[in-house]
Amino acid sequence: MPDHIHIFCDLHPNINLSNLVKDIKVATNLWMKESGLFPTFVGWQEGYGAFTSSIRDKERIINYIKNQKEHHKTETFEDEFKKLLTDHGIESFE
């Protein structure tokens, strides 16, 4: 799990998702490198994945994120991401 993060948030319609992701990456990049907590961190990857959800799914998504450490003992990030794409009807772009 140390190669990616999950963020679950509610965005106001006036907030641009790509700007939010850029701001998060910029704000955390230097700290990640200098903190010493992530010695192999060389920078964020280009791009990101984002999915919408219903408020009805809030607790399920929160629990999914909370269980990432256990989840990634059996499934890689790549496999997880491909499954998310498939589950949301998005064609993979390999």
C-alpha positions in Angstrom: 0.0 0.0 0.0 2.9 2.5 0.3 2.7 3.4 -3.4 -0.6 5.2 -3.5 -3.2 7.0 -1.4 -7.0 7.1 -1.3 -8.9 10.3 -0.6 -12.6 10.3 0.0 -14.0 13.8 -0.1 -17.1 15.9 -1.0 -16.3 18.5 -3.6 -18.3 21.7 -4.1 -19.3 22.0 -7.8 -17.1 25.1 -8.1 -14.0 23.1 -7.1 -12.0 21.8 -10.1 -10.8 18.2 -9.4 -7.6 18.4 -11.3 -6.6 21.6 -9.5 -7.4 19.9 -6.1 -5.2 17.0 -7.0 -2.4 19.3 -8.2 -2.6 21.3 -5.0 -2.4 18.2 -2.9 0.6 16.9 -4.8 2.4 20.3 -4.6 1.6 20.7 -0.9 2.8 17.3 0.1 5.7 16.7 -2.3 8.5 18.5 -0.3 7.2 17.3 3.0 7.2 13.6 1.8 10.8 14.0 0.6 12.1 15.8 3.7 10.2 14.1 6.5 12.3 10.9 6.4 9.1 8.9 6.8 9.1 7.9 3.2 12.7 7.3 2.2 11.9 5.8 -1.2 9.5 8.6 -2.2 10.8 10.4 -5.4 7.7 12.3 -6.3 4.1 11.8 -7.2 3.2 10.0 -10.5 1.7 11.9 -13.4 -2.0 11.6 -13.4 -4.6 10.2 -11.0 -7.8 8.2 -10.7 -11.0 9.6 -9.6 -14.5 8.1 -9.1 -17.9 9.5 -8.1 -20.2 7.9 -5.6 -23.5 8.2 -4.0 -23.9 9.4 -0.4 -25.6 6.0 0.2 -22.2 4.4 -0.3 -20.3 6.6 2.2 -19.8 4.0 4.9 -18.9 1.3 2.5 -16.2 3.5 0.9 -14.9 4.6 4.2 -14.5 1.0 5.4 -12.9 0.1 2.0 -10.3 2.8 2.6 -9.8 1.8 6.2 -9.1 -1.8 5.2 -6.5 -1.0 2.5 -3.5 -2.4 4.4 -5.3 -5.8 4.7 -6.8 -5.5 1.2 -3.3 -5.0 -0.4 -2.0 -8.2 1.1 -4.0 -10.1 -1.5 -4.4 -7.5 -4.4 -1.9 -5.2 -6.0 -2.6 -1.6 -6.7 -2.6 -2.3 -10.4 -5.2 -5.1 -10.1 -7.3 -3.0 -7.7 -7.3 -0.1 -10.2 -8.2 -2.3 -13.2 -11.1 -3.7 -11.1 -12.3 -0.2 -10.2 -12.2 0.8 -13.9 -14.2 -2.3 -14.9 -16.7 -1.9 -12.0 -17.4 1.7 -13.2 -17.6 0.8 -16.9 -14.4 2.5 -17.9 -12.3 0.9 -20.6 -8.7 0.2 -19.6 -6.1 2.1 -21.5 -3.0 -0.2 -21.3 
